[in-house]
Amino acid sequence: MNTLKVEKRDMQTKAKKLRREGFVTGNVFGKELKDSIPIQMEKHAAEELLKNCKKGSQVLMNLDGEEKDVLIKEIDFDSMKHQILEIDFQMLVKGEEVHSVAEVVLLNHDKVVNGIVELDLPEISYTATPDALVEKIEIDLGEMRTGDQVLVKDLPIASNDKINLKTNLNESVVRIVEPHVSSEEESEEN
């Protein structure tokens, strides 16, 4: 499990100023907390964390020397500046269900030669206790052909009795479709 060192944030300092000084802001919330805890972390540490973790990832947070089991709930990213603005975390309680998402990761994309891969669902929504959390779902496209599709009910997460899916079981996750040829391209071929 990835570890992230954070410290409590002084609310007198504006988030914009902290970002200029090389920090990313965030919040930690949870049922066992009276109020959410505003936090700050070094920008480099946040970037390193997000190389391996996404929304729905479980992380061990070191908050002022105290270790807490948390879940990444939200990531606010400024795509124009290529900058992480804020990361929010939910504190996990052993045995208590939490709502999360599992990222869909496609493998062997290059082996699909006669069709176009369409990812319909980039993440699967579910609830589970901390010990049953799933960060990502890998789908091997290597054997898929044009016309094939994978539904939520086809995934291993759907048959896991420790997970309560919130995403519809009959929704398409990924499918291989025929390339569309425009009428201009057709007339050029004739």
C-alpha positions as CSV (number, residue, x, y, z in Angstrom):
1,M,0.0,0.0,0.0
2,N,1.3,3.5,-0.9
3,T,2.1,5.9,1.9
4,L,1.5,9.7,1.8
5,K,2.9,12.2,4.3
6,V,0.6,15.1,4.9
7,E,0.3,17.8,7.6
8,K,-2.7,19.8,8.9
9,R,-3.2,23.0,6.9
10,D,-3.4,26.4,8.5
11,M,-6.6,27.9,7.1
12,Q,-5.2,31.4,7.4
13,T,-3.0,30.7,4.3
14,K,-4.9,30.7,1.0
15,A,-4.8,27.5,-1.2
16,K,-3.5,29.6,-4.1
17,K,-0.5,30.8,-2.1
18,L,0.2,27.2,-0.9
19,R,0.2,26.0,-4.5
20,R,2.7,28.7,-5.5
21,E,4.9,27.4,-2.6
22,G,4.8,23.8,-3.9
23,F,1.9,22.3,-1.9
24,V,-1.3,20.5,-2.8
25,T,-4.3,21.0,-0.5
26,G,-6.9,18.6,0.5
27,N,-9.3,17.3,3.1
28,V,-9.8,14.2,5.2
29,F,-13.3,13.3,6.3
30,G,-15.0,10.3,7.8
31,K,-17.7,9.2,10.2
32,E,-15.2,9.0,13.1
33,L,-14.1,12.6,12.6
34,K,-16.2,15.4,14.2
35,D,-15.1,17.8,11.4
36,S,-13.1,17.3,8.2
37,I,-9.4,18.0,8.6
38,P,-7.9,20.4,6.1
39,I,-4.5,19.1,4.9
40,Q,-1.5,20.0,2.7
41,M,1.1,17.8,1.1
42,E,4.2,18.5,-0.9
43,K,3.4,18.7,-4.6
44,H,6.1,16.2,-5.5
45,A,4.7,13.6,-3.0
46,A,1.1,14.1,-4.5
47,E,2.4,13.7,-8.0
48,E,4.3,10.5,-7.0
49,L,1.2,9.1,-5.3
50,L,-1.0,9.7,-8.4
51,K,1.5,7.9,-10.7
52,N,0.4,4.7,-8.9
53,C,-3.0,5.6,-7.4
54,K,-6.2,6.9,-8.8
55,K,-9.6,7.8,-7.4
56,G,-10.7,4.8,-5.4
57,S,-7.2,3.8,-4.3
58,Q,-6.5,2.9,-0.7
59,V,-3.6,4.8,0.9
60,L,-1.8,4.8,4.2
61,M,-1.7,8.5,5.2
62,N,0.9,9.8,7.7
63,L,-0.9,12.8,9.3
64,D,1.4,14.6,11.7
65,G,3.1,11.3,12.6
66,E,-0.2,9.4,13.0
67,E,-1.0,6.7,10.4
68,K,-4.5,6.5,9.0
69,D,-6.1,4.2,6.4
70,V,-7.8,6.4,3.8
71,L,-9.4,6.2,0.4
72,I,-8.8,8.7,-2.4
73,K,-12.3,10.1,-3.0
74,E,-11.7,13.1,-5.3
75,I,-8.9,14.5,-7.3
76,D,-9.1,18.1,-8.6
77,F,-6.7,18.7,-11.5
78,D,-6.2,21.8,-13.6
79,S,-5.5,20.4,-17.1
80,M,-4.5,23.8,-18.5
81,K,-1.7,24.2,-15.9
82,H,-1.0,20.4,-15.6
83,Q,-1.3,20.9,-11.8
84,I,-3.0,18.9,-9.0
85,L,-5.1,21.4,-7.1
86,E,-6.7,19.3,-4.4
87,I,-7.0,15.7,-3.2
88,D,-9.8,14.6,-0.8
89,F,-9.6,11.5,1.3
90,Q,-12.1,9.4,3.3
91,M,-10.9,7.8,6.5
92,L,-11.7,4.1,6.5
93,V,-13.2,2.3,9.4
94,K,-12.6,-1.5,9.7
95,G,-15.8,-3.4,8.9
96,E,-17.7,-0.4,7.6
97,E,-18.8,-0.2,4.0
98,V,-17.6,2.7,1.9
99,H,-18.6,3.8,-1.6
100,S,-15.7,3.6,-4.1
101,V,-14.9,3.1,-7.7
102,A,-12.5,0.7,-9.5
103,E,-10.7,2.0,-12.6
104,V,-11.0,-0.1,-15.8
105,V,-7.6,-0.8,-17.3
106,L,-7.4,-2.3,-20.8
107,L,-4.5,-4.7,-21.6
108,N,-3.2,-5.7,-25.0
109,H,-4.9,-2.8,-26.8
110,D,-2.4,-3.3,-29.7
111,K,-3.6,-6.8,-30.4
112,V,-7.0,-5.6,-31.6
113,V,-6.4,-5.3,-35.4
114,N,-9.8,-5.5,-37.1
115,G,-11.9,-3.0,-35.0
116,I,-11.9,0.0,-32.8
117,V,-11.9,-0.3,-29.0
118,E,-14.6,1.7,-27.3
119,L,-14.3,2.1,-23.6
120,D,-17.9,2.8,-22.3
121,L,-17.2,2.7,-18.6
122,P,-13.8,4.0,-17.3
123,E,-14.8,3.0,-13.7
124,I,-17.1,0.7,-11.9
125,S,-19.0,2.0,-8.8
126,Y,-19.5,-0.2,-5.8
127,T,-19.6,-0.4,-2.0
128,A,-17.4,-2.7,0.2
129,T,-15.6,-2.9,3.5
130,P,-11.9,-1.7,3.5
131,D,-10.6,-5.2,3.3
132,A,-12.5,-5.9,0.1
133,L,-11.7,-2.7,-1.9
134,V,-10.7,-3.1,-5.5
135,E,-8.5,-0.4,-7.1
136,K,-8.6,-1.5,-10.7
137,I,-10.2,-4.1,-13.0
138,E,-8.0,-5.3,-15.9
139,I,-9.6,-6.5,-19.1
140,D,-7.4,-8.4,-21.6
141,L,-8.4,-7.3,-25.2
142,G,-6.0,-9.8,-26.8
143,E,-8.6,-12.3,-27.8
144,M,-11.4,-9.9,-28.6
145,R,-12.7,-9.4,-32.1
146,T,-15.1,-7.0,-33.9
147,G,-18.6,-7.3,-32.3
148,D,-17.3,-8.6,-28.9
149,Q,-18.2,-6.7,-25.8
150,V,-17.7,-7.1,-22.0
151,L,-20.5,-6.3,-19.7
152,V,-20.2,-5.4,-16.0
153,K,-21.7,-8.8,-15.2
154,D,-18.8,-10.5,-17.0
155,L,-16.2,-9.0,-14.7
156,P,-14.8,-10.9,-11.7
157,I,-15.9,-8.0,-9.4
158,A,-19.6,-8.9,-10.3
159,S,-19.2,-12.4,-8.7
160,N,-17.4,-11.2,-5.6
161,D,-19.8,-11.6,-2.7
162,K,-17.9,-9.0,-0.6
163,I,-18.7,-6.3,-3.1
164,N,-22.1,-4.6,-3.7
165,L,-22.1,-3.2,-7.3
166,K,-23.8,0.1,-7.9
167,T,-23.2,0.1,-11.6
168,N,-25.8,-1.7,-13.7
169,L,-24.8,-5.3,-14.4
170,N,-26.0,-5.1,-18.0
171,E,-24.0,-2.0,-18.9
172,S,-21.2,-2.3,-21.5
173,V,-17.7,-1.7,-20.2
174,V,-15.8,-2.1,-23.4
175,R,-16.6,-3.2,-27.0
176,I,-14.9,-3.7,-30.3
177,V,-16.7,-2.0,-33.1
178,E,-16.3,-1.9,-36.9
179,P,-14.4,1.1,-38.2
180,H,-16.8,3.5,-39.9
181,V,-16.0,4.4,-43.5
182,S,-17.4,7.8,-44.6
183,S,-19.2,8.2,-47.9
184,E,-16.3,10.4,-49.2
185,E,-13.8,7.5,-48.6
186,E,-16.2,5.0,-50.2
187,S,-16.5,7.1,-53.4
188,E,-12.7,7.5,-53.6
189,E,-12.3,3.7,-53.4
190,N,-14.8,3.1,-56.3
